[in-house]
Amino acid sequence: MEHVLITGGAGFIGSHLADRLIAEGHEVTILDTLDPLIHPDGKPPAYMNHKAFFIKGDVCDYDHLRTIIKDQSVIVHLASRVGIMPSLWNIKDYWDVNVGGTVNILDILANGEHCCKKFVLGSSWCVYGEGSYICPSCGVKDMVSRDEESIKKHHYQPACDKCGHDLEAIPTPEDRVTNPSSSYALTKHVQETMVKNFSREYSFPAAIARFFPVYGPRQSLTNQFAGIIPVIINRLKRKKTPILFEDGGQIRDFIWIHDAIEILMRMIYSSDDKCRVYNVGSGRQVSIMKLAGIIARVMSSKIQPSISHMYRRGDIRACYADTSRLQHDLGIFLPVSLELGIDEMLEWAQTAESCDSFEKMIDVYKNKKIIDLN
Ligand SMILES: NC(=O)c1ccc[n+]([C@@H]2O[C@H](COP(=O)([O-])OP(=O)(O)OC[C@H]3O[C@@H](n4cnc5c(N)ncnc54)[C@H](O)[C@@H]3O)[C@@H](O)[C@H]2O)c1
């Protein structure tokens, strides 16, 4: 039996991980500040496992953290400011929590008294920036960026820098060079680098989970920046048209929460003492337009999504996971289909607190000049 500390354990991924660890006989401590964006009533969520030991606290509070880490054999660090877009203007806050919290944990592991023997970091797919692409004439392209002039003409697909041909997205492997294009992505990149260095310097077993967008029950339906699936569900629930950015052709890889937890568990149990990075994705690509269609079908809604041609600065056109390393090192897993996963999420969404703040979100984007090209 392990003593596992989950920072951010009252959140979406952390609470599911706590359930699974407790079901497998481990003792779980949750450290969570109960960020009001995620927990609007300021209380630990009703879904939080009552067998977990809950501590309300902040990963930025070094002295408090030191007393908590002392007795933990495993740390899963998930506490974070989340979401790409708000990080474009909340630069200091993202840096302080994401980098500062990780600095504190690693400093305590390096200097304090503890019995910790494994550290797992929750990172993000967005460290890649644009995913990998291929040009039919010139081959694989790894450091792709988009051209504002083309975007203004509503041509969103990145083009080959040599021949100008439209590029096609291909799976992105973990050893691809990273290219963080937002403050959030940069903090995740810094967290990863710090953990890799720490693991190497102290021969400390560590692992990094690069989550692709995770969806499922308990995902916040009140935080308008929490992800596209809650946004679409919130619109359709209120019989409103989902409004898609660009032309709806953005490519993502959505992973069902229980698949993500299965992978995390394998990472925790893995005896590999090198610091491995894993893409926690399904390996399946889906366009946002297709996703909206799937959600509408599962909700038996006839409302069609509308294309807005609004482009958000810093947004990524396409990225989906190459899962070969995952399948090779941690064992084969067959991801659940989007239809099944969304069906389970909807069952929960019927009673969960939710709000549709799409228009409010657009006002914020316009105010912050995130949407200003078209
Ligand atoms: N959910 C996804 O699709 C996704 C995708 C990529 C990466 N991730 C990463 O996975 C991790 C977990 O994400 P999630 O979806 O469960 O997010 P979440 O927002 O649901 O949970 C994060 C939790 O961290 C807590 N928290 C925030 N600041 C804190 C602080 N200073 N000290 C202690 N607790 C704090 C919040 O109160 C919240 O309960 C994060 O590191 C996130 O960056 C998630």
The ligand as a MOL file (V3000), in Angstrom:
LIG
                    3D

  0  0  0     0  0            999 V3000
M  V30 BEGIN CTAB
M  V30 COUNTS 44 48 0 0 0
M  V30 BEGIN ATOM
M  V30 1 N -8.4340 18.0800 -18.1670 0
M  V30 2 C -7.6900 18.1750 -19.2590 0
M  V30 3 O -8.1890 18.0300 -20.3950 0
M  V30 4 C -6.2140 18.4270 -19.1710 0
M  V30 5 C -5.4790 18.5200 -20.3700 0
M  V30 6 C -4.1090 18.7840 -20.2960 0
M  V30 7 C -3.4870 18.8850 -19.0650 0
M  V30 8 N -4.2260 18.7790 -17.9150 0 CHG=1
M  V30 9 C -3.5030 18.9190 -16.6340 0
M  V30 10 O -3.9760 17.9450 -15.7130 0
M  V30 11 C -4.0080 18.4840 -14.3930 0
M  V30 12 C -5.3930 18.3230 -13.7780 0
M  V30 13 O -6.3390 18.9540 -14.6160 0
M  V30 14 P -7.8910 18.9300 -14.2980 0
M  V30 15 O -8.5950 18.8850 -15.6070 0
M  V30 16 O -8.2060 17.9060 -13.2700 0 CHG=-1
M  V30 17 O -8.0860 20.3920 -13.7260 0
M  V30 18 P -9.1170 20.9300 -12.6160 0
M  V30 19 O -9.1310 22.4040 -12.7760 0
M  V30 20 O -10.3920 20.1920 -12.6410 0
M  V30 21 O -8.3670 20.5570 -11.2520 0
M  V30 22 C -7.2580 21.2740 -10.7960 0
M  V30 23 C -7.3870 21.3870 -9.2910 0
M  V30 24 O -6.2460 22.0890 -8.8230 0
M  V30 25 C -6.6810 22.9280 -7.7690 0
M  V30 26 N -5.6900 24.0030 -7.6310 0
M  V30 27 C -5.5070 25.0890 -8.4360 0
M  V30 28 N -4.5140 25.8440 -7.9620 0
M  V30 29 C -4.0500 25.2270 -6.8400 0
M  V30 30 C -3.0370 25.5210 -5.9060 0
M  V30 31 N -2.2920 26.6350 -6.0200 0
M  V30 32 N -2.8100 24.6620 -4.8810 0
M  V30 33 C -3.5690 23.5450 -4.7420 0
M  V30 34 N -4.5690 23.2250 -5.5770 0
M  V30 35 C -4.8030 24.0540 -6.6230 0
M  V30 36 C -8.0510 23.4220 -8.2050 0
M  V30 37 O -8.8250 23.8720 -7.1000 0
M  V30 38 C -8.6180 22.1750 -8.8500 0
M  V30 39 O -9.3890 21.4080 -7.9270 0
M  V30 40 C -3.5530 19.9370 -14.5120 0
M  V30 41 O -2.1790 20.0050 -14.1900 0
M  V30 42 C -3.7570 20.2710 -15.9750 0
M  V30 43 O -2.8420 21.2490 -16.4130 0
M  V30 44 C -5.5720 18.5540 -17.9410 0
M  V30 END ATOM
M  V30 BEGIN BOND
M  V30 1 1 1 2
M  V30 2 2 2 3
M  V30 3 1 2 4
M  V30 4 1 4 5
M  V30 5 2 4 44
M  V30 6 2 5 6
M  V30 7 1 6 7
M  V30 8 2 7 8
M  V30 9 1 8 9
M  V30 10 1 8 44
M  V30 11 1 9 10
M  V30 12 1 9 42
M  V30 13 1 10 11
M  V30 14 1 11 12
M  V30 15 1 11 40
M  V30 16 1 12 13
M  V30 17 1 13 14
M  V30 18 2 14 15
M  V30 19 1 14 16
M  V30 20 1 14 17
M  V30 21 1 17 18
M  V30 22 2 18 19
M  V30 23 1 18 20
M  V30 24 1 18 21
M  V30 25 1 21 22
M  V30 26 1 22 23
M  V30 27 1 23 24
M  V30 28 1 23 38
M  V30 29 1 24 25
M  V30 30 1 25 26
M  V30 31 1 25 36
M  V30 32 1 26 27
M  V30 33 1 26 35
M  V30 34 2 27 28
M  V30 35 1 28 29
M  V30 36 1 29 30
M  V30 37 2 29 35
M  V30 38 1 30 31
M  V30 39 2 30 32
M  V30 40 1 32 33
M  V30 41 2 33 34
M  V30 42 1 34 35
M  V30 43 1 36 37
M  V30 44 1 36 38
M  V30 45 1 38 39
M  V30 46 1 40 41
M  V30 47 1 40 42
M  V30 48 1 42 43
M  V30 END BOND
M  V30 END CTAB
M  END
